[in-house]
Amino acid sequence: MAVLAVQHIRRVRGGAQGQLMLGADGHVYVVKFQNNPQHMRVLANELLASRLAAAAGLTAPEAELVDVSSWLVENTPELEIDLGKTRVRCQPGLQFGSRFVGGLMPGQVVDYLPEEQLAEVRNLGEFAGIMALDKWTGNANGRQAVFTRKQRERRYRAVFIDYGYCFHAGEWKFEDIPLRGVYYRNDVYQGIAGWESFEPWLTRLETMAAETVWAAANEVPPEWYGGDLTEMEALVEKLLARRNKIRGLIEDFRVSDRKPFPKWGGGERKIEEDGWKETRWGTSIVGRVN
């Protein structure tokens, strides 16, 4: 059942122009509307990928359907979408809601940490797991995260937010580019020393039951993707077929010029070609013998 939105709080940053709203359940949600400037399917992506993240045991906000009534839209001037040359009212009905990390407690949630504090994040190793998810789902954006802690706690915990550009936003296709779907700071990958650093999340994704993926897809309201069930079915089939590609996609990032995993064998790979043995790092040849 959908959570009924009862009060608007404020607009939040981001291309989808989400709104912070209070639900009848007492929780605060970042609500993305069907007529957001990015694409209606962004809502479908958010719900589907959030459910997959939760199934893999990754730290993501609670995701819910949020019902925004016509009355609330009509009586809240702030509920509008800026399209540049014009503004339109937010569309009432079922929207996507992501539980607002930390609630409304000021100072307990940040989107940047200095290097020293970042190294002490409680679940820093989980950045490897969320990378596996982002590679699987073809996230065409950079990975976003916020950091939260409770009062009197010193160390932060990472929460992975914003899945709207999984499946390439509204296009529902997969363009596998090594530097997409990764966090912008290499600091979070410093501890990765091999495939064991991606566990248990990688194996959970690779072996995720088809029934789990289909169940998540079935939760998505058809109006969020134009009601074409064949397109949703095609997306799920492609996603299931990609489970055995995740390691290769991570490997492509590992050997990229960004060199993200300094503890993992230097990022080198050996290639034999035409009688020559080459040592490469990404596309660069760093050694060649006959």
ZAMARGU-4260 file (C-alpha; in steps of 0.2 Angstrom, whole numbers, plus 5000, padded with zeros to 4 digits):
<rodrens>
0) 5000/5000/5000 | 5006/5018/4996 | 5010/5030/5010 | 4999/5045/5009 | 5009/5062/5008
5) 5001/5074/5021 | 5013/5089/5021 | 5026/5097/5010 | 5042/5102/5018 | 5054/5109/5005
10) 5062/5105/4988 | 5078/5096/4987 | 5093/5097/4976 | 5095/5086/4960 | 5090/5085/4942
15) 5073/5076/4946 | 5068/5091/4957 | 5062/5080/4971 | 5052/5087/4986 | 5054/5083/5004
20) 5037/5077/5011 | 5030/5071/5027 | 5020/5054/5025 | 5005/5049/5035 | 5016/5035/5043
25) 5027/5049/5052 | 5042/5047/5040 | 5050/5060/5029 | 5052/5055/5011 | 5062/5063/4996
30) 5047/5061/4983 | 5051/5061/4964 | 5036/5065/4953 | 5030/5056/4937 | 5032/5072/4927
35) 5050/5076/4933 | 5062/5083/4920 | 5073/5068/4919 | 5060/5055/4914 | 5045/5046/4921
40) 5055/5029/4921 | 5067/5036/4934 | 5053/5032/4946 | 5053/5014/4940 | 5072/5013/4941
45) 5073/5020/4958 | 5060/5007/4965 | 5067/4992/4956 | 5086/4995/4959 | 5082/5000/4978
50) 5073/4983/4980 | 5088/4974/4972 | 5100/4983/4983 | 5090/4978/4998 | 5089/4960/4993
55) 5108/4960/4991 | 5110/4967/5009 | 5116/4984/5004 | 5113/5000/5014 | 5100/5010/5004
60) 5085/5020/5011 | 5068/5012/5013 | 5059/5014/4996 | 5040/5017/4996 | 5026/5022/4984
65) 5019/5039/4990 | 5002/5045/4985 | 5001/5064/4983 | 4983/5070/4982 | 4977/5083/4970
70) 4971/5093/4984 | 4989/5094/4992 | 4996/5099/4975 | 4983/5112/4972 | 4985/5120/4989
75) 5004/5119/4990 | 5012/5133/4978 | 5030/5125/4980 | 5024/5109/4972 | 5029/5113/4954
80) 5042/5108/4941 | 5054/5120/4933 | 5056/5116/4915 | 5067/5132/4911 | 5055/5143/4901
85) 5040/5137/4910 | 5034/5129/4926 | 5021/5116/4928 | 5012/5109/4943 | 5018/5092/4950
90) 5007/5078/4944 | 4996/5070/4958 | 4995/5052/4960 | 5008/5038/4964 | 5025/5044/4966
95) 5042/5037/4971 | 5047/5040/4989 | 5065/5037/4997 | 5065/5038/5016 | 5075/5054/5020
100) 5091/5048/5028 | 5093/5054/5046 | 5076/5061/5046 | 5076/5080/5050 | 5090/5080/5063
105) 5102/5094/5058 | 5120/5090/5057 | 5118/5071/5057 | 5119/5068/5038 | 5133/5075/5026
110) 5137/5071/5008 | 5156/5074/5010 | 5169/5068/5023 | 5187/5073/5024 | 5199/5059/5020
115) 5203/5055/5038 | 5184/5053/5042 | 5180/5044/5026 | 5193/5030/5030 | 5184/5027/5047
120) 5166/5025/5039 | 5158/5010/5047 | 5153/5001/5031 | 5167/5008/5019 | 5169/4990/5012
125) 5151/4991/5005 | 5157/5003/4992 | 5163/4987/4983 | 5146/4979/4984 | 5136/4995/4978
130) 5149/4995/4963 | 5144/4978/4959 | 5125/4983/4959 | 5128/4998/4948 | 5138/4988/4935
135) 5124/4975/4935 | 5111/4988/4933 | 5120/4999/4920 | 5120/5015/4931 | 5124/5029/4919
140) 5128/5041/4933 | 5141/5042/4946 | 5137/5033/4962 | 5130/5044/4976 | 5131/5042/4994
145) 5127/5051/5010 | 5135/5048/5027 | 5125/5048/5043 | 5128/5045/5061 | 5117/5045/5077
150) 5120/5057/5091 | 5135/5054/5102 | 5142/5042/5088 | 5159/5047/5081 | 5160/5037/5065
155) 5148/5039/5050 | 5139/5025/5040 | 5137/5027/5021 | 5120/5026/5014 | 5118/5024/4995
160) 5105/5035/4987 | 5099/5039/4970 | 5096/5025/4958 | 5087/5035/4944 | 5100/5032/4931
165) 5101/5014/4933 | 5096/5006/4916 | 5102/5022/4908 | 5088/5032/4915 | 5073/5033/4903
170) 5081/5023/4889 | 5081/5006/4897 | 5097/5000/4889 | 5115/4995/4895 | 5130/5005/4890
175) 5144/4997/4899 | 5158/5011/4901 | 5171/5008/4914 | 5170/5024/4923 | 5151/5025/4925
180) 5142/5019/4941 | 5157/5022/4952 | 5160/5034/4966 | 5170/5049/4962 | 5184/5047/4975
185) 5196/5033/4974 | 5198/5034/4993 | 5183/5022/4996 | 5192/5009/4986 | 5209/5009/4994
190) 5205/4993/5004 | 5200/4982/4989 | 5213/4969/4987 | 5204/4956/4976 | 5187/4948/4973
195) 5185/4943/4991 | 5183/4962/4995 | 5167/4962/4985 | 5159/4948/4996 | 5146/4944/5001
200) 5137/4956/4989 | 5144/4950/4973 | 5139/4932/4975 | 5122/4938/4981 | 5119/4947/4965
205) 5127/4934/4954 | 5115/4921/4961 | 5100/4931/4965 | 5085/4921/4961 | 5075/4926/4946
210) 5059/4926/4957 | 5067/4940/4967 | 5070/4951/4952 | 5053/4948/4945 | 5045/4951/4962
215) 5054/4968/4963 | 5048/4972/4945 | 5030/4968/4949 | 5030/4981/4963 | 5033/4995/4950
220) 5016/5004/4945 | 5014/5001/4926 | 5010/5020/4924 | 5028/5023/4928 | 5034/5015/4912
225) 5019/5019/4901 | 5009/5003/4905 | 5019/4993/4892 | 5022/4976/4901 | 5033/4969/4887
230) 5046/4983/4890 | 5047/4979/4908 | 5048/4960/4904 | 5062/4963/4892 | 5072/4974/4905
235) 5071/4960/4918 | 5076/4947/4905 | 5091/4957/4900 | 5095/4960/4919 | 5095/4942/4923
240) 5106/4938/4908 | 5119/4950/4914 | 5122/4942/4931 | 5137/4933/4924 | 5144/4949/4917
245) 5147/4958/4933 | 5165/4953/4937 | 5170/4957/4919 | 5163/4975/4921 | 5172/4977/4937
250) 5188/4971/4929 | 5186/4984/4916 | 5186/4997/4929 | 5200/4989/4938 | 5212/4990/4923
255) 5206/5008/4918 | 5218/5023/4918 | 5210/5028/4935 | 5219/5014/4944 | 5206/5012/4958
260) 5213/4997/4967 | 5231/5000/4972 | 5231/4985/4983 | 5225/4973/4970 | 5240/4967/4960
265) 5244/4984/4953 | 5230/4984/4941 | 5240/4975/4928 | 5235/4961/4916 | 5245/4949/4905
270) 5241/4947/4887 | 5249/4936/4874 | 5248/4941/4856 | 5258/4936/4840 | 5272/4928/4850
275) 5274/4944/4861 | 5270/4944/4880 | 5263/4961/4885 | 5259/4968/4902 | 5245/4981/4901
280) 5237/4993/4913 | 5221/4998/4905 | 5225/5002/4887 | 5243/5007/4891 | 5257/4994/4887
285) 5269/4995/4902 | 5280/4980/4897 | 5283/4969/4881 | 5294/4954/4878 | 5296/4941/4865
</rodrens>
